[in-house]
């Protein structure tokens, strides 16, 4: 059987894709860390209000355990994929220290750098949390705070110089929409 020039090129390309990684000592691409995905999902599930709302007294010890385990996984080099970086960032941004928010920001940037576009909004949200924790205005308008009346919320003070174009690139709503959204957090 004789291959045409095109057939030879296809065959060589296929061999290169299959054999080259083995020759260079590479293995298959890394897979997402299942434990991190699970605890990230638990983190989100704990924040879904039930009939009686979120039980913050129960949430805090769970958050603390997730934060500790996430830090262990990070220190051991267990974060390998964009999804891993995103899941870790999501957990850390529910911490309470400026360093938690800063590391969450860096991790969400790493997730985006690895092609995990779902982390774009977390780049902005974690930066906003960090800035607010150190006493500065947020930049993107992702954070809300209690309003003047009990049970009411408002957009936390926001730096006016960040454009809606940058917000859009990061998957964040315009500042006008963020301001209008504050009422969704009001206790009905």
C-alpha positions in Angstrom: 0.0 0.0 0.0 1.4 3.3 -1.0 0.5 6.5 0.9 0.2 9.9 -0.8 2.2 12.9 0.5 -0.9 13.9 2.5 -1.3 10.5 3.9 2.3 10.4 5.1 1.9 13.8 6.7 -1.2 12.6 8.6 0.5 9.4 9.7 3.6 11.3 10.9 1.4 13.8 12.8 -0.5 10.9 14.5 2.8 9.2 15.5 4.1 12.5 16.8 1.1 13.0 19.0 1.2 9.5 20.4 4.9 8.8 20.7 6.5 12.2 21.4 5.1 12.6 24.9 6.4 9.1 25.8 9.8 9.8 24.3 10.1 13.0 26.3 9.1 11.2 29.5 5.7 12.9 29.7 2.6 11.3 30.9 -1.0 12.1 30.2 -2.3 15.5 31.1 -3.0 16.0 34.8 -6.5 15.4 36.0 -8.5 17.5 38.4 -8.1 16.9 42.1 -11.2 15.1 43.1 -10.9 15.9 46.8 -10.6 19.6 46.1 -13.6 19.5 43.7 -15.6 17.8 46.4 -14.7 20.2 49.2 -15.3 23.2 46.9 -18.8 21.8 46.2 -19.4 21.4 49.9 -18.3 25.0 50.4 -20.9 26.2 47.8 -23.6 23.8 49.1 -23.2 25.2 52.7 -23.9 28.7 51.3 -27.3 27.7 49.8 -29.9 29.0 52.2 -32.4 26.5 53.3 -35.8 27.1 54.8 -34.2 28.9 57.8 -31.4 30.6 55.9 -27.7 29.8 56.3 -26.6 28.5 59.7 -23.4 30.6 60.2 -22.6 28.9 63.5 -22.2 25.6 61.7 -20.6 27.1 58.6 -17.6 28.7 60.3 -16.1 25.4 61.6 -16.7 23.7 58.2 -15.0 26.7 56.5 -12.1 26.5 58.8 -11.6 22.7 58.1 -11.9 23.3 54.3 -9.4 26.2 54.5 -6.9 24.1 56.4 -7.2 21.2 54.0 -6.9 23.4 51.0 -3.7 25.0 52.4 -2.3 21.5 52.9 -3.2 20.5 49.3 -1.6 23.7 48.0 1.6 23.2 50.1 1.9 19.6 48.9 1.7 20.6 45.2 -1.6 18.9 44.7 -3.1 21.7 42.6 -2.3 20.9 38.9 -5.2 22.1 36.7 -7.1 25.3 36.2 -10.1 23.8 37.9 -7.9 22.9 40.9 -6.6 26.5 41.2 -10.2 27.8 40.9 -11.6 25.4 43.5 -8.8 26.3 46.0 -9.3 30.0 45.3 -13.1 29.7 45.9 -12.5 28.1 49.3 -9.8 30.6 50.3 -11.9 33.6 49.4 -14.3 32.4 52.1 -11.5 32.8 54.7 -11.3 35.8 57.0 -7.7 37.1 56.6 -6.2 39.4 54.0 -3.7 36.7 53.2 -6.5 34.3 52.4 -8.0 36.8 49.9 -4.6 37.6 48.4 -3.8 33.9 47.9 -7.3 33.3 46.5 -6.6 36.2 44.0 -3.3 34.7 42.9 -4.9 31.2 42.6 -7.7 32.5 40.5 -5.2 34.2 38.2 -3.4 30.9 37.9 -6.7 29.2 37.0 -7.3 31.7 34.2 -3.7 31.4 33.0 -4.3 27.7 32.6 -7.4 28.4 30.5 -10.1 28.0 33.1 -12.2 31.0 32.1 -14.8 30.4 34.8 -12.3 31.9 37.2 -12.3 35.4 35.7 -15.0 36.7 38.0 -13.1 35.3 41.0 -10.0 37.3 39.9 -12.1 40.4 40.5 -14.0 39.3 43.6 -11.0 38.1 45.5 -9.1 41.3 44.8 -12.1 43.3 46.0 -12.3 41.3 49.2 -8.5 41.7 49.8 -8.7 45.5 49.2 -11.7 45.9 51.6 -9.9 43.8 54.3 -6.9 46.2 54.2 -9.2 49.2 54.4 -9.4 50.3 50.8 -12.3 50.6 48.4 -13.1 47.7 46.1 -12.3 48.1 42.5 -14.8 45.9 40.6 -18.0 46.2 42.6 -18.4 42.5 43.6 -18.9 43.0 47.3 -21.9 44.1 49.3 -22.3 45.3 52.9 -25.2 45.9 55.3 -27.1 49.0 54.6 -28.4 51.7 56.9 -31.6 49.8 57.7 -31.6 46.3 59.3 -31.9 43.5 56.7 -30.9 45.8 53.8 -27.7 45.7 51.8 -25.8 48.1 49.5 -22.8 47.9 47.2 -19.7 48.5 49.3 -17.7 51.6 48.3 -16.2 51.1 44.9 -13.2 52.8 43.2 -14.8 54.7 40.3 -11.9 54.4 37.8 -12.3 50.8 36.8 -14.2 50.7 33.6 -17.2 48.6 32.7 -15.1 47.3 29.7 -12.6 45.8 32.2 -15.4 44.4 34.3 -16.8 42.8 31.2 -13.5 41.1 30.3 -13.5 39.6 33.8 -17.1 38.4 33.5 -18.4 41.1 36.0 -21.6 43.1 35.5 -21.4 46.8 35.0 -21.2 49.0 38.0 -24.8 50.2 37.4 -26.1 46.6 37.5 -24.0 45.9 40.6 -25.6 48.8 42.4 -29.1 47.7 41.3 -28.3 44.1 42.4 -27.8 45.1 46.1 -31.5 44.6 46.9 -31.3 40.9 46.0 -29.5 40.4 49.3 -32.1 42.2 51.4 -34.0 40.0 53.8 -37.5 39.8 52.7 
